[in-house]
């Protein structure tokens, strides 16, 4: 409960604080799992993490290696991925639950395979950063994955600043949950629930929350063919979330 309250307090502090610099609205993100997306992620790291000249040079080398790894994976799996995406699209527009389940499972399997292929390149990029820089980067990545769920709510620039603050706090907590047991997975899901509550119950207006609720669910991760930045948001609100 104490951790949950910290998220609410953090959100309220940002809501009430004056003189906060407004963040510029980000342009439409490139399709994930593309060379453009990898480069955009690298640009974000450079912009958010205040890299030294040596770090910037090393980052360029590591990004080239990641792009090469992605291209090699797509060369082998590109047709299979396209077929799986087409099948998923067709299944979503149909009523066959079994077909939807199979399409989702096929995409997930490809997603895991791609993540594995890019894991070494991802680790090499992370290794460039100091612990402090990594924390900043993690917060920025969580923000990017989170804000996509609220595009239909059309958050203001001021609200974007507040959402970024919540994501930064959440990323710091997620960084401490490195185990892969059931307890750690539940804790990560709880963090996602706290982020959801802070955004929907504190930052957004009721009208914006309703708009976000009508937005279509994001496509399966394998359509992006890129690692996810945050755990899935649970359906149930966290304890104490009811008004």
N, C-alpha and C positions, 0 to 999 in steps of 0.2 A: 504494500500500500504506500509505503514511503517513497519508493521509486516512482510509482504512478503519480503521486502528488508533485514530484519534481518536474514531470513533464507538463502538468497543468500550470504550475507556477512559472516554469520557463516560458510557456506560451503567453501567460498573462503579463509577465514582465515585458516581453517584447511588444505586446499589444498596447501597454500603457506607456512604454518608454518613448520619449520625444527625441527628435533630432537624429533618427536613424537614417543612414543613407539608403535611398531606394535602389533596389536592384533592377537592372534593365531586364525586360522580358527576353527570354531566350528565343532564338529563331527556331523554326520547326526542326526537330532532330532528324538526322539522316536515318535511314533504315538500319536497324541494328543487324549485326552480322555482316556488315559490308566494310569495305576498305575505308569508306567515308566515316563510318561510325567509329572505327578504331582511331582514325586521325582526330576525330572530334573529341574522343576521350583523352587522347594525348594533349590536345590543345587545352582541355579543361584542367588537366593536371598541371600544365605549365602556368595557366592563369591563376589557379587557386592556391598552389603550393609554394609560390615564390622560390622557384628553383634557381640554383646557382648556374653559372655558365657551363661548368663541367657537367652538372646534372642534365641540363638541356641537351647538350651534345650526346650524352649517353642515352637519354630518352629517345632521341631520333633514331639511334641505332637499334634500340630494343623494339621500337614501333615497327621498323622495317622488318625485323625478325618475326613479329607477330603477324604482320600482313602476309608475309611469305608462308607462315604456318596456316593461316586461314585459307589462302589461295590453294595450298596443297590439299587441304581437307575438302574444299569445294570441288576441286578437280576430280576427286574420287567419289564424293557424295552429293555433288550438286544436283544431278538428275533425280536422285533418290529424294533429296530434300524438296525439290520442286513438286514431285509427285505427291509427297506427303502433305505439302501445303495445299495443293489443289484438292486432295481428298478431304482434308480438314475443312476447307472452305465449303465444299459440297455438303459435308456432313452437318455443318452448323446450320445450313439453310434447310435441312431436311428434318424428319421426325424419327429417324432410326437411332435410338439411343445406343445400340450396340455399335453402330458405325461411328458414332461420335466418340465413344469410348476407345475404340480401336485407333481412330485417327489421332486422338490425343496421346495415346500411348506410343504410337509410332513417332510423333513429333518429339515427345519427351526423350525417347531413346536416342534420337539424332542429336538433340540438345546436349545430352550427357556426353555423347561421343565427341561432339565439337568442343565442349568445355575441356575434356580430357586432352584433346589435341592442342589446345591453346594454353593449357595450364602452365607449362614451362615458360612460355613467353610472358604470360601474365605475372608469374612469380619474378621474372627478371625485371619487369617494370616496377613492381612493388619494391624490390630490393634497392632501387635507386633512392627511395625516399627515406627520410629520417622518421622516427616514430611520430613526431609532431606533424610532419607533412602528411604522413599516411592518415592520421586522424582527420585532418582537413579534407583530404581526398575522399575518405570514406563518407564523410558528411555530405559532400557534393554529389557523390554517386547515389546515395540514398535519396537525396532531394530529387535528382533526375528521375529515378524510378517512381518516386512518390507523386510528384507533380503531374505525371502522365495520367494518374487516376482522377485528377481534378481539373483537367483541361476544360471540360464542359461547364464547370462552375465559373470559369473565366475570372480567376482570382486577380485582385488588384496588385499593383507593384508593392504596396505596403504589406499586403497579405503574403506575398511571395517571400519577403524578408522574414516574416514571422515563421513561415513554414520551413525556411532554411534553418532557422535557429532550432526548431524542434528536431529536424533531421540531424543536425550536428550533435545534439544531446543524445539522440537515439543511437547514432553510429558509435559514439563513445561507449555506450552500454553494450551494444552488440559486439564490440571488439573484445570485451571481457568474457564473452560466451563462446569459447572455442571448442568445447567438448561436443561430441556427436551422440551423446546418450539422450534418452527420452526427456530427462529433466532439462537439459540444455535446449533441446528443440522446443519444449514448452515455454521456456524463458524467452527464446527468440520470438516465438509467436506472440507472447505477451507484450514484448516491446513494440511489435507492429500494431497491436491493439491500442497501445498507449499513444502511438503516433496518430492513428486514426481518430481517436477520441479528441486529442488536442486540436487537430485540424478541423474536424467536423463540429465539435461542440464549443470550441473557444474562438477559433480564428474565422471560419466561414460564417456567413449569415445563414439563417434557415432556408432562404430561397436558393442560395448557392449549394447548400447541402442537398436540397431536393434535386437540383440540376445534375449534380455529380452522381446521384443515385440512379439517374436514368441513362447514364453513359454506358455504352456497351463494354463488356468485360474485355480486358486486354487479350490479344491472341496468344496462343500457346508459345512458350519460350523458344521452342525450336524454330519457329518462323523467323525469330530474330537471330538464331544461331550465335548467341553471345551469352556470357555468364550473367546471371541475375545479380542485382545489387542489394536486394533485401528479401527477407522471408515473406511468404504470403500473408495477407491481412486476414485474421480470423473473422468468422461471421459474428461470433458472440462478442459483445462489448466487455471490456475488462471490468473487474469488480469495482463497484463504486461509480461506474460511468453513468448510471441512470440519474437523470435530473430529479 
